[in-house]
Amino acid sequence: MSFSSMALSQKLITLLSELGYSSPTPIQAHAIPVILAGQDIMAGAQTGTGKTAAFALPILQKLSECDVELSDTKQTVSLKPVRALVLTPTRELALQVNQSFAKYGKDSGLNTAIVYGGVSIDAQADALKAGVDILVATPGRLLDHLRRGSLTLKQLNFLVFDEADRMLDMGFKDEINAILKQVPSKRQTLLFSATFDPSVFALSKRLQQDPKLIEVDKRNTLAAKVEQVVYAVDADRKSELICHLVKSKLWQQVLIFSRKKQGADNIAAKMVKAGIKAQAFHGDLSQAVREKALQQFKQGEIQVLVATDVAARGLDVEELKVVVNYELPFIAEDYIHRIGRTGRAGNAGLAITLYSEEDALLLEEIEALLDSRLPQQWLPGFEPDLTKAEPVTRKNSKAAQKQRAKRRASGGKKPGSRR
């Protein structure tokens, strides 16, 4: 299948050719025709397979057609209403989606804007006053603008949830309910995610009308070219091990995931002490600091970025080759999103997990989700001391159980800023 066979405009087809897009990815090939036909969809695919283009291209196409119809009938409006809204769980993903709309729609005449927390709300309100066709937003900051009267969603044609499962995990249920009260019932609703769970299907029933379910791969699968390696190591030697790997392997760009913000700070500090250029990346940092750190990481000025799961979705670094799970996530699906930062667009990638005995139950849950075993190995010189390992039981994994319960609870709030 080619883009030209999808009823996309010649302008879009020419642009895609200029961008080097020779043919659609599987998710694009399945989703674009359905969206163009006006049907709601619930679409899942591996990270890095072009999900953003799968909804951005048909939305740009249909909104452009509406503009032509208005022009032909000589209708005018004094202020452009928001006609397409894309909701994302994190600022980083919002920035990435907004950049994609700007890239694909540069000659469309459609206005795009982005709103998220951590920056001036007044500057965003000024941009909205100029009129916006397509808005990309995080839920909390969007509600701030709706309450201030900075915009209206009464003429919305498209409502997109990008990474819907993550929004539910992060406790955005109340915000989603409040936003739904502001949008028209007659609209096209698109749900996209790399993973599906029961909560997403429950959300779909409330949001969508007879949606088309599109899954181009087995549910919750990983990119084929990502090699997964699990190193068993004592918890108090993880920092020493990762510093050894970065130096001995001469890695120039490594993304490390930590469960907690303080943990990310501590890991980055230890790596800096070891002579490695490292920077923490989490929600307690200002947006300006996060953007600067990400830019420096992409440009190679920072060798290692140590992040919480705020970076598990939306962080797109071209040809990132190494991702490290310093600690396994409490939610198994987050493992898929973490290591999905590498092996994108068909490239090869390496995903390393530093495993200690207290991670046993978390690893079991990940293996159950993947339906495959992740064999453990020892790195010479860093073999775990089995004489001091404590048996892992349900009783001594209460912290993990409590954290999972909090994030799975209906309407549960994840600590920290979500705007």
C-alpha positions in Angstrom: 0.0 0.0 0.0 1.2 3.6 -0.7 0.1 6.9 0.7 -1.3 7.8 -2.7 -3.8 5.0 -2.4 -5.3 6.4 0.8 -7.2 9.3 -0.6 -4.8 11.8 1.0 -4.4 15.1 -0.8 -1.7 15.6 -3.4 -0.2 18.3 -1.2 0.2 15.9 1.7 1.5 13.1 -0.5 4.1 15.5 -1.9 5.1 16.6 1.6 5.5 13.1 2.8 7.7 12.3 -0.2 9.9 15.3 0.6 10.2 14.1 4.2 11.4 10.7 2.9 8.3 8.7 3.8 8.2 6.1 1.0 5.3 4.0 2.3 3.1 3.9 5.3 3.9 1.9 8.4 1.4 -0.9 9.3 -0.5 1.2 11.9 -0.7 4.1 9.4 -1.9 1.8 6.6 -4.7 0.4 8.8 -5.7 3.6 10.7 -5.6 6.4 8.1 -8.4 5.0 5.8 -10.7 4.3 8.8 -10.2 7.8 10.2 -10.8 9.4 6.8 -14.0 7.4 6.6 -15.2 9.1 9.8 -15.1 6.1 12.1 -13.9 6.1 15.7 -10.9 3.9 16.3 -9.0 2.2 19.1 -5.5 1.6 17.8 -2.5 -0.1 19.3 1.0 -0.6 17.9 4.5 -0.8 19.1 6.2 2.5 20.1 8.2 4.1 17.3 6.0 2.8 14.5 4.4 6.1 13.4 1.3 6.4 15.5 1.4 10.2 15.5 1.3 10.4 11.7 -1.5 7.8 11.7 -3.9 10.3 13.3 -2.2 13.6 12.4 -2.3 13.1 8.6 -6.1 12.3 8.3 -7.0 15.0 10.7 -5.0 17.6 8.7 -6.7 16.2 5.5 -10.2 16.5 6.8 -9.8 19.9 8.5 -8.3 21.2 5.2 -11.3 19.9 3.3 -13.6 21.7 5.8 -11.7 25.0 5.2 -12.2 24.7 1.5 -15.9 24.1 1.9 -16.2 27.2 4.1 -14.3 29.2 1.6 -16.5 28.0 -1.3 -19.7 29.0 0.6 -18.1 32.4 1.6 -18.6 31.6 5.3 -16.3 33.5 7.7 -15.6 33.3 11.4 -14.0 36.0 13.5 -12.1 33.5 15.6 -11.1 30.0 14.7 -12.6 27.5 17.0 -10.6 24.5 18.2 -11.6 21.6 15.9 -9.1 19.0 16.9 -7.9 18.3 20.4 -5.1 15.8 21.2 -4.7 14.9 24.9 -1.3 13.5 26.1 -0.2 12.4 29.6 3.1 14.3 29.6 4.6 17.5 28.4 7.3 15.7 26.5 4.8 13.8 24.5 2.7 16.9 23.9 5.8 18.7 22.5 6.5 15.7 20.2 2.9 15.5 18.9 2.8 19.3 18.3 6.1 19.2 16.4 4.6 16.5 14.2 1.5 18.5 13.4 3.6 21.5 12.6 5.8 19.4 10.3 3.0 17.7 8.4 0.7 20.7 8.3 3.2 23.4 7.4 1.5 24.3 4.1 -2.1 23.6 5.2 -3.0 27.0 6.6 -4.2 25.4 9.8 -3.1 26.9 13.1 -1.7 24.7 15.9 -1.0 25.4 19.5 0.2 23.5 22.6 -0.7 24.0 26.3 0.9 22.3 29.3 1.9 23.1 32.8 5.2 24.5 34.1 5.2 27.5 31.8 3.3 30.8 31.7 -0.5 30.3 31.3 -0.9 33.9 30.1 1.4 33.4 27.1 -0.6 30.3 26.2 -3.9 32.2 26.5 -2.6 34.9 24.2 -1.8 32.3 21.6 -5.3 30.8 21.9 -6.9 34.2 21.4 -5.5 34.3 17.9 -7.5 31.3 17.0 -6.4 27.6 16.9 -7.6 24.8 14.7 -5.5 22.0 16.3 -4.7 22.0 20.0 -2.3 19.6 21.8 -2.6 19.6 25.6 -2.1 17.9 28.9 -5.4 17.5 30.7 -4.6 19.6 33.8 -3.5 22.7 31.9 -6.3 22.3 29.4 -8.8 22.5 32.2 -7.1 25.6 33.6 -7.8 27.3 30.2 -11.3 26.1 30.0 -12.1 27.5 33.4 -10.5 30.8 32.5 -12.5 31.0 29.3 -9.4 31.0 27.1 -11.0 28.7 24.7 -14.1 26.6 23.9 -14.4 23.1 22.7 -18.0 23.4 21.5 -17.1 23.0 17.8 -14.7 20.1 18.3 -14.6 17.6 15.4 -11.8 15.3 16.6 -10.8 14.2 20.1 -7.6 12.2 20.3 -6.2 10.3 23.3 -2.6 9.6 22.8 -1.3 7.0 25.3 -4.7 6.6 26.9 -3.6 3.9 29.3 -0.8 6.2 30.7 -3.4 8.9 31.3 -5.5 6.5 33.4 -2.4 5.2 35.2 -1.4 8.8 36.1 -4.7 9.5 37.7 -6.3 11.7 35.0 -9.8 10.2 35.3 -11.3 13.2 37.0 -9.8 15.6 34.4 -10.9 13.4 31.5 -14.5 13.4 32.9 -14.4 17.2 33.3 -13.1 17.7 29.7 -15.8 15.4 28.3 -18.5 17.7 29.7 -17.0 20.5 27.5 -17.0 18.6 24.2 -19.9 17.9 21.8 -21.3 14.4 21.8 -21.1 14.4 18.0 -17.4 14.0 17.2 -14.8 11.5 16.1 -12.8 10.0 18.9 -9.5 8.3 18.4 -7.6 6.3 21.1 -4.0 5.4 20.4 -1.6 3.5 22.7 1.3 1.0 22.6 -0.4 -1.0 25.3 -4.0 -1.9 26.1 -5.5 -2.9 29.5 -9.0 -3.3 30.8 -9.2 0.3 32.0 -8.6 1.5 28.4 -11.4 -0.7 27.1 -13.7 0.7 29.8 -12.8 4.2 28.8 -13.5 3.4 25.1 -17.0 2.3 26.0 -17.7 5.7 27.5 -16.0 7.8 24.8 -16.6 6.1 21.5 -19.4 5.0 19.1 -18.8 1.5 17.6 -15.0 2.0 17.4 -12.8 0.0 15.0 -10.2 -2.0 16.9 -6.9 -1.9 15.2 -3.9 -3.9 16.4 -1.1 -4.5 13.9 0.9 -6.6 16.3 0.2 -9.0 19.2 -1.0 -6.9 22.1 1.8 -5.4 24.3 4.7 -6.6 22.1 8.1 -5.1 21.7 10.0 -3.9 18.7 11.7 -6.9 17.0 15.2 -5.4 17.0 15.5 -4.6 20.7 17.8 -7.0 22.5 16.9 -7.5 26.1 19.6 -8.2 28.7 19.1 -8.8 32.4 22.1 -8.5 34.7 21.7 -10.0 38.2 23.6 -7.7 40.6 23.4 -6.7 44.2 21.3 -3.6 44.7 24.2 -1.6 46.3 26.4 -2.3 43.2 24.0 -1.2 40.5 25.6 2.3 40.2 29.1 0.7 40.0 27.9 -1.7 37.3 26.3 0.9 35.1 29.3 3.2 35.3 31.5 0.3 34.3 29.3 -0.5 31.3 29.1 3.1 30.1 32.9 3.5 30.2 33.9 0.0 29.0 31.4 0.0 26.1 32.2 3.6 25.2 28.4 4.4 25.1 27.8 8.0 24.2 24.1 8.2 24.6 22.3 6.2 27.4 18.8 6.6 28.9 18.5 5.2 32.4 15.2 4.8 34.2 14.7 5.1 37.9 11.4 4.7 39.7 11.7 7.8 41.9 12.8 11.4 41.4 15.3 11.3 44.3 16.7 8.1 42.9 17.3 9.7 39.5 19.1 12.6 41.3 21.3 10.2 43.2 22.1 8.0 40.2 23.1 11.1 38.1 25.2 12.4 41.0 27.1 9.1 41.3 27.7 9.0 37.6 29.0 12.6 37.5 31.3 11.7 40.4 32.6 8.8 38.3 33.5 11.2 35.5 30.4 10.6 33.3 28.4 13.5 31.9 24.9 12.8 33.4 21.8 14.7 34.2 18.6 13.9 36.0 15.2 14.3 34.3 12.0 14.3 36.2 8.8 16.2 37.0 10.2 18.3 39.9 12.5 20.1 37.4 11.2 23.2 35.7 10.1 22.8 32.1 13.0 25.0 31.0 15.5 22.8 32.7 13.9 19.6 31.3 13.9 21.0 27.8 17.5 22.1 28.1 18.6 18.7 29.4 16.8 16.9 26.6 18.3 19.1 24.0 21.8 18.6 25.4 21.2 14.8 25.5 20.1 14.8 21.9 23.1 16.8 20.8 25.6 14.6 22.7 26.5 17.2 25.3 25.1 15.0 28.0 26.2 11.3 27.9 23.6 9.8 30.2 20.0 11.0 31.0 18.6 9.5 34.2 14.8 9.8 34.1 11.7 8.7 35.9 8.8 7.4 33.8 7.9 10.9 32.8 10.2 10.1 29.9 8.8 6.6 29.2 6.5 8.1 26.6 7.0 11.0 24.3 10.8 11.1 24.6 12.0 10.6 21.0 15.7 10.5 20.5 16.8 9.6 17.0 18.8 6.3 16.9 19.0 6.0 20.7 20.8 2.7 21.1 20.8 1.9 24.9 18.1 2.0 27.5 18.8 0.8 31.1 16.2 -0.2 33.7 18.1 0.7 36.9 15.0 -0.4 38.7 12.0 -2.3 37.2 8.8 -0.3 37.1 5.9 -1.1 39.4 3.5 -1.3 36.4 4.6 -4.0 33.9 3.3 -2.0 30.9 5.8 0.8 31.7 8.6 -1.7 30.9 7.4 -1.8 27.3 7.3 2.0 27.0 10.6 2.4 28.7 12.5 0.2 26.3 10.5 1.4 23.4 12.7 4.5 23.5 15.2 2.4 21.6 14.7 0.3 18.5 12.5 3.0 17.0 11.6 3.1 13.3 13.1 -0.3 12.6 16.5 0.5 14.2 18.4 -1.9 16.5 18.5 -1.2 20.2 19.7 -2.6 23.5 17.6 -2.7 26.7 19.5 -3.6 29.9 17.8 -4.4 33.2 19.8 -4.3 36.5 18.1 -7.0 38.5 18.3 -7.6 42.2 16.3 -10.1 44.3 13.7 -7.5 45.5 12.7 -7.2 41.8 11.7 -10.8 41.5 7.9 -10.3 41.5 8.1 -7.3 39.2 10.1 -9.3 36.7 7.5 -12.1 36.9 4.8 -9.7 36.0 6.7 -8.3 33.1 7.5 -11.8 31.8 3.8 -12.7 32.1 2.9 -9.5 30.1 5.4 -10.3 27.4 4.6 -14.0 27.5 8.4 -14.8 27.4 11.2 -15.4 29.9 14.0 -12.8 30.3 17.0 -15.0 31.3 19.3 -13.5 33.9 23.1 -13.5 33.5 26.1 -12.3 35.6 28.7 -9.8 34.5 32.2 -11.0 35.5 33.3 -9.0 38.5 29.8 -8.0 39.5 28.3 -11.4 40.5 25.6 -11.1 43.2 26.4 -12.3 46.7 23.9 -15.1 47.0 24.6 -15.6 50.7 23.0 -12.3 51.7 20.0 -12.5 49.4 16.6 -12.6 51.2 13.8 -14.8 49.8 11.3 -12.6 47.9 7.7 -13.1 49.2 4.5 -11.4 48.8 4.9 -10.1 52.3 8.2 -8.2 51.7 7.0 -6.7 48.4 4.3 -4.6 50.0 5.8 -1.4 48.6 5.4 -2.6 45.1 1.9 -3.8 45.7 0.8 -0.5 47.3 2.2 1.5 44.4 0.5 -0.7 41.8 -2.8 -0.5 43.7 -2.6 3.3 43.9 -2.0 3.7 40.2 -4.7 1.1 39.2 -7.3 2.6 41.6 -10.2 4.3 39.8 -9.4 8.0 39.8 -6.2 7.4 41.8 -3.7 10.3 41.7 -0.1 9.8 41.1 2.0 12.0 43.4 3.5 15.1 41.8 2.5 17.6 39.1 0.6 16.1 36.2 0.0 19.4 34.2 
